[in-house]
Amino acid sequence: MSTTTVPRVTTRRAPHAADDNGWPQLVETVRESGLYPTRSKAEQVTRTVLAALGTHVTGDERVDLARALPPEAARLIASQIPATRRLTAARFVDEVASRTPGATSATARWDVSSVLGALPPLVGDDLVTRILAQLPAGYALLFGRADLTPTS
């Protein structure tokens, strides 16, 4: 009696943001969009910006954002204590600069835009719109969107 080995067929599916593979992909997207020289620098920037964002997104949007992100990114968002007051977009960038050794407002704005601009394809435009609705004017540009908020 002979035995025949049947090759095992595995199907690969496209990784989803909430998969464990999503974190390296997010960091690589940030590295490419921000033109960071190393993955390590892109990861540091991603961690800093997501931690800062985690203090400013609240309620259902915070929960939905954490669910849509890779587990590592979700932990960064969810582990933050919500801020008691919302920062303007410029103050948010300054906060990120204060968390980043050697950063200036200009480099922090680049960092913030590189990370937040990577989120819409992962989390969806609807969620980004909901997040922007709870943040002060000016954040849309950081997410790579035109800021079409009417002025009073």
C-alpha positions as CSV (number, residue, x, y, z in Angstrom):
1,M,0.0,0.0,0.0
2,S,1.5,3.3,-1.0
3,T,0.7,6.6,0.6
4,T,0.5,9.7,-1.4
5,T,1.1,13.0,0.1
6,V,-1.3,15.7,-0.9
7,P,0.1,19.1,-1.0
8,R,-1.4,21.4,1.6
9,V,-3.0,24.4,-0.1
10,T,-3.1,27.6,1.9
11,T,-4.9,30.6,0.8
12,R,-3.6,34.0,1.7
13,R,-6.0,36.8,2.2
14,A,-5.2,40.4,2.2
15,P,-4.2,41.6,5.6
16,H,-6.7,43.8,7.4
17,A,-5.7,46.7,9.6
18,A,-6.9,44.8,12.7
19,D,-4.7,41.8,12.0
20,D,-1.3,41.5,13.7
21,N,0.3,42.2,10.3
22,G,-1.4,45.6,10.2
23,W,1.2,47.2,12.5
24,P,4.2,46.7,10.3
25,Q,2.2,47.8,7.3
26,L,1.0,50.9,9.0
27,V,4.6,51.7,10.0
28,E,5.8,51.1,6.5
29,T,3.1,53.4,5.1
30,V,4.2,56.1,7.5
31,R,7.9,55.5,6.6
32,E,7.1,55.9,2.9
33,S,4.8,58.9,3.2
34,G,7.0,60.7,5.7
35,L,10.3,59.7,3.8
36,Y,11.8,58.5,7.1
37,P,15.2,56.9,6.6
38,T,14.5,53.9,8.9
39,R,11.6,51.7,10.0
40,S,12.6,52.5,13.6
41,K,12.2,56.2,13.1
42,A,8.8,55.7,11.4
43,E,7.7,53.4,14.3
44,Q,8.7,56.0,16.9
45,V,6.8,58.7,15.1
46,T,3.8,56.5,14.7
47,R,3.7,55.6,18.4
48,T,4.1,59.3,19.5
49,V,1.4,60.6,17.2
50,L,-1.1,57.8,17.9
51,A,-0.6,58.2,21.7
52,A,-1.2,62.0,21.4
53,L,-4.3,61.3,19.2
54,G,-5.6,58.9,21.8
55,T,-5.9,61.7,24.3
56,H,-8.2,63.7,22.0
57,V,-10.6,61.2,20.4
58,T,-13.4,60.1,22.7
59,G,-16.6,58.2,22.8
60,D,-17.8,55.9,20.1
61,E,-15.2,57.3,17.7
62,R,-12.4,56.3,20.1
63,V,-13.8,52.7,20.4
64,D,-14.3,52.5,16.6
65,L,-10.9,53.8,15.9
66,A,-9.2,51.3,18.2
67,R,-11.2,48.5,16.6
68,A,-10.2,49.5,13.1
69,L,-6.5,49.8,13.8
70,P,-3.9,47.0,14.2
71,P,-3.8,45.7,17.8
72,E,-0.5,47.6,18.6
73,A,-2.0,50.9,17.4
74,A,-5.3,50.2,19.1
75,R,-3.4,49.8,22.4
76,L,-1.7,53.1,21.9
77,I,-5.1,54.8,21.4
78,A,-7.0,53.0,24.1
79,S,-4.3,53.3,26.8
80,Q,-4.4,57.1,26.8
81,I,-6.4,59.1,29.4
82,P,-8.7,61.5,27.5
83,A,-7.8,65.2,27.7
84,T,-10.0,67.4,29.6
85,R,-9.8,70.1,26.9
86,R,-9.5,69.9,23.2
87,L,-6.3,71.3,21.7
88,T,-6.4,73.3,18.4
89,A,-4.6,71.5,15.6
90,A,-1.6,73.8,16.0
91,R,-1.4,73.1,19.8
92,F,-1.8,69.4,19.0
93,V,1.3,69.6,16.7
94,D,3.1,71.5,19.5
95,E,2.2,68.7,21.9
96,V,3.6,66.1,19.6
97,A,6.8,68.2,19.3
98,S,7.1,68.3,23.1
99,R,7.0,64.5,23.1
100,T,9.7,64.1,20.4
101,P,13.3,64.8,21.3
102,G,14.8,67.5,19.0
103,A,11.5,68.2,17.2
104,T,10.4,71.6,16.0
105,S,6.8,72.6,15.2
106,A,7.6,72.1,11.5
107,T,9.0,68.6,12.0
108,A,6.2,67.7,14.3
109,R,3.6,68.8,11.7
110,W,5.3,66.6,9.2
111,D,5.2,63.7,11.6
112,V,1.6,64.2,12.5
113,S,0.6,64.5,8.9
114,S,2.5,61.4,7.9
115,V,0.8,59.3,10.6
116,L,-2.7,60.8,10.4
117,G,-2.6,60.8,6.6
118,A,-2.1,57.0,6.7
119,L,-5.2,56.4,8.8
120,P,-8.1,57.1,6.3
121,P,-7.3,54.0,4.1
122,L,-7.2,51.8,7.2
123,V,-10.1,53.1,9.2
124,G,-12.4,54.5,6.4
125,D,-13.5,57.9,5.5
126,D,-16.7,57.8,7.5
127,L,-14.9,57.2,10.7
128,V,-12.4,60.0,9.9
129,T,-15.3,62.3,9.2
130,R,-16.8,61.4,12.6
131,I,-13.4,62.0,14.4
132,L,-13.0,65.3,12.7
133,A,-16.5,66.4,13.8
134,Q,-15.4,66.1,17.4
135,L,-12.1,67.9,17.0
136,P,-11.5,71.6,16.7
137,A,-11.2,73.1,13.2
138,G,-7.8,72.6,11.5
139,Y,-7.3,68.8,12.0
140,A,-8.6,68.0,8.6
141,L,-5.4,69.2,7.0
142,L,-3.5,66.9,9.3
143,F,-5.5,63.9,8.0
144,G,-4.7,64.9,4.4
145,R,-8.1,66.5,3.8
146,A,-9.1,69.9,2.7
147,D,-10.4,71.9,5.6
148,L,-13.8,73.0,4.4
149,T,-15.2,74.1,7.7
150,P,-17.2,77.3,7.2
151,T,-16.0,80.3,9.0
152,S,-18.4,82.4,11.1
